[in-house]
Amino acid sequence: MTAANYVWGHGKRYNDFPSYFRNKFSERVQKVSVDAGFTCPNRDGSKGKGGCTYCNNKTFQPNYCNLENSVTSQIQTGVDFFARKYEAMKFLAYFQAYTNTYAPLEDLRRLYEEALQHPKIVGLVISTRPDAVDEKILDYLAELSRRTYVMVEFGLESHLDKSLERMNRGHTFADSVWALAQTAKRGINNCAHMILGFPGENRNDWLEQAKVISQLPVKNLKLHQLQIHKQTVLEKQYRQKPEQFHLFSASEYVELVVDYLELLNPGIIVERFISQAPPEMLVAPRWGLKNFEFVAKVEKRLAERDTWQGKLY
């Protein structure tokens, strides 16, 4: 197999997000996080209390994201931070914390439009749950995506309902299938976010997940290894019954990712393989690897095995 034969049209052995993005935009584009004050239906009581067992939003929320700052102010702070590194740059407003479609449509419209007013913002990335969108919200996002770049990132986390129930998600995989189909039908970019390593799941489940995801209208995919974060229900469960958890070593997870990629639809763009929590908030596993270092290990292993995304699809 040569670069010319890969459906994504370049020499990497998987359909990587940075290459896609460079082709999509003619200049450097960076996400800037926004906390618009949302909550989640499994936090406020409408579907449950306490949120997801693994979730501590502080693990991925920049310091400039806080509710005392307006959307515009948060964006400007993020833009100023990156401007010190790169002169010419555009940005995507990343509505990241909690469930960012979980509000009346008029409120969503006001917040999203405020973000798009910033002269350096060229689009939106909206992190949400598959059960927190409806026809009206999706129709608005479709209209918005005809004007600018819009990516709706759905936290699917697992394809197994038993796992979704165990992590207190408050939705089923059928909800995920519906949400992906509805965004795809409307021409809205979507992203499926999956976590590998939940208790009660095994290697066969994760490889089966690759096959299941490959049959759905998924544009982008984010894979993360299970991490135990401080101040979460999962941390308490881990402290009480560590034998129920199998936390990957870095080399073991590299091998799983390569196996997963072999089964994955080559048309799906892969955004990430791992999650990186701040060391002071991480219980386990502690790999000491940055994202680019892990990516290099995956690329090296793909080459060693002479394999690529979709080889077994």
C-alpha positions, 0 to 999 in steps of 0.5 A: 500500500502506498500513499496514493492508495490511501483514501485520505490521500497522504502518506500517513498510515491513518486518516489523521486530523491535522492533515485534514485540517491543513487541507480544510483551512489555508492557515493555522487554526487553533481551538480556544475553550469556552465555558458558557455555564452549562450543566448536564442532564445527569447532574441537574436531576432531569436524568440523574445526579452526580454526573458521569463517574469518570468526570472532573471538568477541571482536567481539561478546562483552561484557567481563563474559562470561568463564568465571571468572564463573558464568551467574548472575554474568554475567547480574547484571552485564549487568542492572546495566549496563542498570539504570543506563539504564532502571529498569523492564526485563526481560531475555533470557539470550543464550547467544551465544559459539560453539555453545550447544547443543554439550554433553550435554543434562544440561549444557544443562539445568543452564545454561539453568535457572540462567539462568531462575532469575534474577528478571529473565530472561523467556526465552532466546536460544540461538545455535547451528549447525544440525548441533548439535541433535538430537531430544532437545535439540529436545524439551527446548527445545520443553518449555522454550518452553511455559514461557518465551520461547525463540529458537534462532538458527541460523548458516546463513551461506549457502544455497550448500554451496560457500560453507559449505565455503570458510568451514570451516563443517563442515555443509551447507545441508541441515542448515540446512533440517532444523534449521529444520523441526524447530524449527518443527514443535515450535513453537520460535521460530527465527532464521536468521543469514545473511552477505552478501558471501562471496567466490565469491558474487554479487548473483544468489546473494544475491537467490536466497537471499532466495527460498530463505529465504522458502520455509523455516519461518523465524520471524526473520532476521538479515542481516549484511554480510561484515566482515573481522575481525582475527586470523581466517583471512579476514583472512589470505586478504584480505591475500593476495588482496584481489582475490577480495573485494568489500566493500560500500560502505554505499550499495551494501549499502543497495540490496542490502538493499532488493532482498532485502527485496522478495523476502522472505516478508513473514511473516519478522521481520527482526532486523538488517541489519548487524553492528557489530564494535569499530573496533579489531577491524575490518579492512574495510569501515569505514562509521562507521555505527551500527545505527540509522543504517543502518536509517534509510538502509534505511527512507529508500530503501524510501520513495524506491522506494515498495517494501516487504518482500514486494512481489515475493514 
